[in-house]
């Protein structure tokens, strides 16, 4: 059947066969539309042939499709072996602009920029009989899944064994709330931020849920999602399954370990909690020494960075990290936006079929990212040149208007802000006691006023009232007793605080100490209300993004935000001078400006500091963007040389192997030739785009083709080539000397062999 272009659903006695062209059609459609499941395609075939859908056809088509995919996989492996590619070749050459390092190229501060993150859309429900145990946790009683020993091996998919060796690297931090924690949770390893100081506000804000409620939720799933690493061009580098858990530390640790082993030194890695994970990675016994010796650096993504406190942003946000260029480190979110479509067909799939679907999706994704490399580079180059043309004049005008003497002022502001925030990270204990003393004094004055009012009411009550209305008089008597008790209790609390603070003479509303502390307390309450509002809005935006529901906005969750806005407005009205009130439409603007996360310190009036003012902040941001734009141009120039060299080297390598292989294995040579045709079609577009980019005004990159680092010819030196010596014909038509192949192009149809 194979010689005639068909694949059966069984090796010896097939009951239905499918043409190879049909299976190729389904594979191509499913690559572009992951929602197209096997059963939907099978039903569509029956509709085309005007027959009823037999239930057995889904399993038959699935079996034939598995054989087709296995054939394609083995062909790919045979080609890789024929070309002499080792195990890690796929990862080392996943993205030419990132990995194809050339001899004598200008050094970059960080050789590769990548980002990693977890996504829980690709969960899989096991076929098993489940029930709840005594604690309410869902447990599997018996597996109903047919044993399947097939494995889909791929170079960028880490196995559970490679991940689990890092499970004991970080101990799980117990939750603060009083809940029961199962031994299973304690032994599965800690979370990415469990190695961080508990006082870190970013960790507390973004820490994943850790209690048994989460474990109960994950209990119905085997694989709870994937953990993915992509380069700055979007190419998937590594991934692994998250198994019966959320984002644990072992997943990013395994990813970082593999990246350092393959790519070596100077990696810049983005993670939504990169600030906290950096501490965890450095504390790891297995990964920590590699991180430190390799010069690996972590940062947070541009979007996720707004959810971090201001001090964290100054150290970890890409806007303030040298070597980031203009990269946003949010590539995982773009990858997940497409991979979420694979969730439907794989939710109830077997382990083998789920992994196969994910791998096929990301193989197609990587092929698309390769085809878009020149577009990515050219677009970034033009945008960066536009930024460098527009921002410097604006910055100079702002420096004149704001009386900023030089560019070094922006660095001084940056350092001054960091020092200030570090100095007030913990509020002084004395200040807390003074605020508590003032609040207690206020309550005491209010209690004395209430007690005096009740006492006066008791004194004016006549004897006849006492005899006629016992209920009323009892109420007055009860209020009088409670008022006296409240005054005595608060009096004791005030005296205790006066002893701790060493206050000899009690404050009064007219005293200077009362007024000064009152101003500080108003500022403190104002800042706390602002921080609460900012954290609430950004965290909810982050949750919506994680759930791929960003388009919903905050309207469905606005009640908590409205409460926070009301609390802020109350605090702002008490501030001196009063701050402008907020409404819901203003909130998002304040969040994305990333309001300062400041605790009060009355000895410093930070509202008069230049780095907190809007105009000065805008000028500072413009300065840093200009600096990193120059870095971006330098990186893009290097990436252009790498891509051009890779294209020419690959064309030469494949062109040499096709004629040689045609004599030994014509069928494999035919498959290799098809790859060459496809590459040439894509590389023709790359050639046109890069040729046009080189003629762009402001282009500063080289026009030659380099030599890959470590690659030499038989004579020891490879002659330098010029990109201009190539033409479109070198990448376009390649129909000459096409290998012959006896493969039959069968028509798209299905043959039933049933009686």
N, C-alpha and C positions, 0 to 999 in steps of 0.2 A: 504493500500500500504506500509506503514511503516513497518508492520510486515513481509512483504515479501522483504523488503530491497529497497524500492523505495520512492522517494520524487517527488511530482507533482509540477507543476508550479502555481497551484491555490489550495486553501483549499477545495473547494466544487466541482467544475467542471473542473478538470485539462484537458488540451488538450495534454500534453506531460509529461511523467515522466522520471526521470533519476535515475539510480541505485545509492545507497549510495557509493558503491565502485568507481563508475565513478566520483562522486563529490569529494571523498577523493583523487582520483588520480589527478584531476585538482587542488585541494587545495595544494597538495604536490608539484606538478610541478610548480605552480605559486609561491609558497614559495621560491623555488630554482631558478626560472627564472621569475622574476617579469614582464619582458617584455611580457610574455604570457598572452594576454588579453582573455576575455570571448569569443569574436567573433572569434579569431584565433583558440581557442580550439574547438568551435562549428563547424567551417569549417573543422577542422582536423577530427572530428567525421564523418562528412558527406563524406569526402574523404575515410575514412576507410570502410564505409558502401556502397560506390559507389552510392550515391544519391546526388541530387542537394541540395544546401544550401537554406533552407527557411528563409527569412528575420526575421520571428517571432521567430526563434529558439534562437537568441541571448538573447532576453528579457526573454524567457522561461527558458533557462539555468541559467541566472542571478538570476531569482526569486528562483529557486530550490537551487542554491548555497547559496543565502542569508539564506534560511531556514536551510541548513546544517550548516552554520557557527553559526547561532543563537542557534542551538541545542548544538553544541560543546561549545559555550560560556556559556550556562545555565548549562551544565554538569560540566564545570570547576567551576562555581559559587557554585553549590550544593556541590561539593567536598570541596571547601574552607570553606563553612559553616559547613560541617560535621566535618572538622578538627578544627573548632573553630578559624579560622583566621579572624582578625578584618580588618577594611577598609584599613589601611596603611600597612598591613602585606606584601603585594607584594613588596612595596618599601623598607620596613625595611629588607627584605630578598632577595633583587634583586641580590646581589653579595655577597656570603658568605665570601670571603676573606676580603671584605671591611666592611660589616655590622654585621657579626656574632661575636660580641665582647665577649671575654671570661673573666672569673673571674681570677684575679691575673696575668694577662698578662703584660709584660713590657709596660710602657707608651710610646706612640708615640707623637711626637710634634704635628702632625696633624692626626686626627683619620681617615679621609677619604680624598683621593685625587680624584678630579673630574674636568671635563672641560666642558664648554658649548659654543655654537656658533649657529649662524643662517645660514640657507641655503635656497636659493630661487629657487631650482630646482623643488620642489613639489608645483608649482603654479597650480591654478585651474581657468579655464575660466568659468564664470557663463553662464547658458543658459538664455540669456536675449536679449532684443532688445536695442541696444545702438546707440548713436549719439554723435556728438561733440557739446559742448555748445559754447557760444560766445568767450570764452577764449581759445578754442582749446582742452579743457579737455574732455575725453571720459566719458560720464555719461550713466547710465542705465535708460532706459525709462520704460520698462516693463519686468518683470521676466517671462520667458517661462518654468521654471522648475516646474515639478509636485510637489505639496506639499508632503513632506515626514517627518512625525513626529518621525521616528525611530531614536534612539540614540545608539551609540556604546560606552558604558561606560567602562573605564579602569582606573586603579589606577595611572598610570604614565602619563596620558594625561590631562593637565590642561584645564579647560573650559575657554571660553572668559570672563566669569564673574570673574573668579579668577585672570585673567590677568589685566582686565580693571580697577580694583580698584587702580592700580599703575600708571595709565595714567597721573594723575595730579601731580605725585611726582617730575617730572623734567620739567621745562619750556623749551620750544624749543628756541634755540639760532638762531636768524635770520642770514641768510647768509650775507656775506660782500658785495657781488655784488648787484647792483641795479636792483632787479627783483621783480615782483609782487608775494606776498605770500598769498595764499588763507586762509580764516579763518579756513577751514577744517584742514589744516596742523597745524595751531597754537593750535587747541584744541585737537589734537590726542596725544600730549605728546612729550617730548624731546627725543633725541637720547642718547645712553649710555654714551657719553662723554660731554653732554651739561652742566653738572654741574662743568666742569673743567675750570681752569684758561685758558684764551684764548691764553696765551703765550706758552702754552705747545706744543712743536714741534710735538710730537707723535699724539696728537689730530688733529692738522692741517693736518698732513700727511695722517692719516687714517680715518678722519671724513667722514661718509657716506654722499652722496649727499642729499641736503635738499630742492632744489628749486622745482618749479612747474613742471619742465620737468620730474622729477622722479614721481611726483604725477600723471602726465598724463600717464606714463608708467604703474604704478600700477592700473590705472583706469580700465583697461580691465580685471583685476583679482579680485576675491573675496579673496581667500586665496593665499598669495604671497610666501608661504614657511613655514618652520617649524623652531622652535628654540629648540635645543636639548641639554640635559645634559647627559654625560656618565661618568662612573667611570674610573679609570685607567686601568681596565681590559677590557674596551670596552662595558660593559653592559649599556644599555639605562636606565637611572634613571627617567628622566622627559622630557616632551616635551609639546609644545603648538603651535598652529597655529599663524603665522604672518598674520594679516588680513588687506588688502589694505594698506600696508606700508612696509618699509624696516625694518632694525633692530632698533626698538625703545627701550628706556630704560625700559619700562614696562615689556618687555619679560624677560630679565635677572633678573630684580628685583623680578618678580613673582617666577622664578626658585630658586633664592637664598633664598627667604622667605620660600618656601616650604622645601628646603633642611635643613635649620636651624631648622624649626619646627619639622621635622622628626628625624634628626640625631643629633641635639644638637650642642655641642661645637667643636671647633678646626677643622674647615673644611679648606682645601687648594684647591682653585678653580682657574682653568686656563681659560683665555679668551684672544682672540687676541688683545684686547685693555684693558686688565686687569688693567693697570696703570691708565688710565683715568676713567674706570668704578669704581675703588675703591673709588675715590673721590665722584662720583655720588651716590654710594650705601651708603656711610657714611653720605651724606647730606640728604638722604631720611628720611622723618618723620616716615614712617612705617617700613622700613628695617634697617635704620641706627642704632637704639638702639640695635637691634638683632645682627647686624654685630659686633658691638663693644663689647657687653657683651659675645658673644659666642667665641670671638677670631678668627673669620673668617678672612682668609688672601687670597689675590688675587695675581696672577702672570700671565705672558704671556707665550704662547707656545714657544718651542725651535725654530721652524721655523719662526713663526711670530715675535719672539723677534729680529731677525736680521733687521727687518724693523723699529725698534725703535731707537731713538738716544742713544748714548753710555751711557749717564748718566742714562737714563731709564733702560737700560740693567743691569747696576750695582746694581739696586734695585729690578728689577722685573723679570729678566731672570732666569729660573730654575737653571742655572749653579751657580748663586750667592744667591739663596734663601735656607736657612737652612730648612730642613724638606722635600725637594722635592725628595731626593734620586736621582735616575737616570731617573725619569719619564720625558717624553717630553711634556705632556699636549697637544697632537695633536690628541687625540682619536676621536674627532668629525669629523676630515677630513677623517679618515678611515671609520667611519660610513656613512658619506655622499657619499663616493665613491661607496658604495653598494646601498644606498637608492635612489641615482639618477636614478637607473634602474626602480624605481616605477613611475617616472615622466610621462612616455609615456602613460600608461593605465589610469592614474588619471587626466590628463590635462583637459579633457572634461567630467569627471565623475561628478555625483551628489555629494553633500556635504557628504551624508551618505556613499556612496561607496568609495569616496576618503579617508575618515577617516578610514573606515574598511580596505582598502588596506594597509594604512600606519601602522595601529595597527597590522595587521597580519604579515606584514614584520618585524616589530621590535620585535614581540613575537618570531618569528623564529630566528631573530638575537640574542636575549637574550638567547634562547635555545642553539644556537651555541657557544655563549660566555661562557656559563656554561660548555659545553663539552670541551672547550679549556682552562679552568682555570689551570689545572695541567700543561699543555704544556706551558702556559704563565709563570707560576711560575718557572718551571724547566729551561726553556730557560733563563729567567732573572737571575736565581741563577748561572747557569754555566757561563753566560757572565760576571756577576759581579765578580765571583771568578777568571776568566781569567784576568779581568782588574786589580784586586788586586794582581795578580801574576806578571803581566808585568809592570804596571805603576810605583810602588814604586822604583824598581831598576833604571828605566829610570830617575825618578825625582831626585834620589840621584846623578846620574851622571851629570845631568844638573845643580844641585846646586853646585857641585864641579867646573864644567867648567865655570859657571857664577859667582862664588865666592859669593854665597848666603849663609849667615851664618846659618839661621834656617827657620823653617816653618812659624814663626811669621812674617817674611819679606813679605810673600805673602799677609797677612792680612793688613800690613802697606801699601803696594802698593795699595791695593784695596781701602783703606780709603783715601789715598793721592790723588788717581785719582778722587774719588768722590768729595773731597773738591776742587780740582782744577776746575773741570767741573762746580760745583755749583758757584764758584767764578767768572767764566767768562761766566755764562749763558746769561747775558745781556752785550753787548758790551758797554764800557764807552762812554758817549756822547762826551767827549773831543776827544777821538780817532776818532770818526766819523767826527767831525769837522776838525781835522787835515788831515784826508784822503780826505775830500771834498776840503779843502784848497789846498792840493797838486795837486789834479786832476784839480781844477780850474786854478791854476798857469800854469800847463802844457798846458791847452787849451789857456790861455792868450798868452803864448810864441808862440804857433802855430799860433794864430790869428795875432800876431805882425809880424811873419815871412811872412804870406800870404799877409798882408797889405803892407809890405815893398816891396814884389815882384811885386804887382800890381802897387804900386807907381812908382817903377823903370820903369816898362813897360810903364806907362803913360808919364814919363818924356822923354823917348827915342822915343816916337811917333812924327814923323815929321808933319809939317803943310800940306804937300801934302797928307800924309796918312789920315789926318783928312778930307780933302776935297774929297778924292776918295772913302773912305770906311767908311761911316757913321755908318753902322751896327756894324762893328768891334770896332770902337771907343766908341760907345754907350755901348757895352758889357764891355769894359775896365772901362768906367766911372761907370757903375752899380756895377762892382766888387769892385771898389775903395770905393764907398759909403757904400756897405755892409760890407767890411772889416773894415772900420773905425767904423761903428756902432757896429760890433762884439767886437772890441778892447775896445770901451768905456763901453759896457755892462759887459764884463768880468772884466774890470778894477774896475767897481763898485762892482761886486760880491766879488772880491779879497779884496777890502778895507773893505767890510762888515764883511767878515770872519776874517780879521786881527783884527778888533775891538772886535769881540766875543772872540778871542783867546788871545787877549792882545799882539799881535806881533808888536813890534816897528820897526823892520827892516825887510824888505821883504826878503824871502828866494830866493836863487839862486841855480842852479844845483850844484854849488861848495860848498855850505854851508853844515855844518854837519847835521842840522835839516832836510834839503831836503833829504839827503842820508839815514838817519835813518828812516824817515817816508816812504820813497820809499821802503825800505826793508820790513817794516811792511805791507805796502799796497800790495806788491807782495805776501806775506804770506797769507794775508786775502783773496785775489782773488783766490789764489791756494786752500785754504781750502773751500771756498764757491763753487768753481767748483767741488771739490771732493765730498762735501755733496750733491750737485745737482745730480751728476752722481749716487751716491750710492742710494739716495732716488728714483730716476727714475727707476733704474733696479729692486730694491727690490719691489717697489710698483707694477710694471708690472708683476713680478713673482707672487706676491700675488693675483693679479686680475686673472691671468691664473689659479691659483690653485682654486680660488673660483668658476670659471666657469668649473672646471673639465677638463681643457685643458693644464695641465702642460706639456704634451708630445710635444706640439707645439713649446715650447721654445720661444726665443725672436727674431727669424729670421723675423717673420712677422711684428714685431714692432720695428725694429732695427734703423729706420731713426732718431727718436728722441734721441736714445742712441748714435748713431754716432755723432750727433751734440754735445751732452754733452761731449763725449770723445774728440772731437776736441777743445771744449772750455777748457777742463781740460789740454790738451797738450799745449795750448797756455799759460795758466797760469803757468804750470809747467816749461816751458822754461824760463819764466821771473823770476822764483824763484832763490834765491841765497843760496846755489849752485843749479843749474838746476836739477829738478827731472826727472827720467826716463819717457819717454812717454808711453802711454798705447795704446793697440789695443783692438779690440772687444773681442778677445779670453781671454784677461786678466781680463776683467771686472768682471766676475762672481767670480773669486777667491778673488778679492778685496772686493766684497760685502759680501761674507760669512765669511771673516775674520772680518767683521764688523768694518770698519775703524772708527777711533775716530771722533766724532762730536764736533770739537773744533773751537772756535772763537779765533782770534789772540789776544795775549796780549804780547807786546814787552818786558815787564819786566820779563817774564819767557820764557826760551828756552825749551819748552816741548819736542823737538826732542832729547834732551839729558836725558830725564827722563827714568828710567829703565822699567817702566810699559808700555811704548809705543813701545819698541823694540820687534821684532818678537820672538827671543829666550826666552826672559824673559816672554812674553805673553804665549808662549807654556808651559813653566814651571809652570806658575800660573794656567793655565787651568788644567794641570795634577794634581796639588795639590788639587784643588776644586773637581775634579772628584774622587780622592781617598777618600776625606772626605765624599762625598755623596754616594760612593760605600759602605762604612760601614753602612750608614743609610739604604741603599737599602737592605743589608743583614738582618739587624734587622727587617725591615718591612716584608720581605719575610718569615722569620722564624715565625713571628706572623701570616701571612696569611696562611702558611702551617698548623699551629695548628687550625686555624679557619675552614679551609676547611675540615680537617679530622674530626673535631668535628661535623660539619654540616652534613657530609655524614653519620656518625654513628647515629646522632640524628634523621635525616630524615628517615633512614632505620628502626629505632625502631618505630618511630611514624606511618609510613605507614603500617609497619608490624602488629602493634597492631590494627589499624582501619579496615584493610581488613577483618579479620575473624569476628569481631563484626558487621560490616556493611553487611556482607554476609547473616546474618540472617534477617536483617531488610529490606534491599534493594539490592537484588542480582545484578540488572542491574548496579546500581551505584558502587557496590563493584567490578564488572567486569571492569568498567572504571578506578577505582582507582588502580586495580591490573595491568592494562596495563601501567599506569604511573610508578608503582613500577618496572615493568620489564624494561622499558626504562631507568629509573634512575640507576638500577643495572648494566645495560650494560655500561652506561657511567662511573659509579663509579668504575667499575672493571678496566677501563683504568686509572682513577685517582689513584687507589690503586697501580697499577704497577709502574706508573711514580714516585709517591711519595716514594714508597719502594726503587726504584733504586736511587732516589735522596739522601735518607738517608744514603746510602752506599758510596756516593761520597766523595772523599777526600776533606776536607775543609768544609764539612757541619757542621753547628754549632747549628741547631735548635733542638727542643725537639722531642722525639719519642712517647710521650704520647698523650692522647686525653683530652681536657679540659672540662670545664663546662661553658655553656653560661651564661653571666652576667644576674643576676636576675632570673635564673632558679634553682629551688630546688626540691628535691623529697619529698615524703610524710614524710620522717623522717627528712627532713630539710637539708640533706647532700647527694650529689650524689657521689658514689664511683668513684675514678679516674680509667679510663680505659686505656689500653695500645694499641696503634695502632698495635703493633706486635702480639697481641692476635687475630687479625682478619686475615683471609686468603681470597684468591680469591673466594672460594666457598661461602663466606658470601655476596659477591656482584654479583656473576655470576648466575648459574642456579637456578631458583626459580619456577620451573614448578609444584612443589608439592603444594597441597591444592589450586589449581587454582579454583576460583569461577566459577560456572556454569552460562551460559547465553544462552537464547534462541534466540539470535540475529542470523539472517540469513546472511551469506556471499554471497551476490548476485553477479552474473557475471556482468562484465562491459558492459552495453548496454543501449540503449535508447528505450523507447516504446512510440509510437505515438498513442494517443487516438482519433485522428480526424477521421471523417467519411471517 
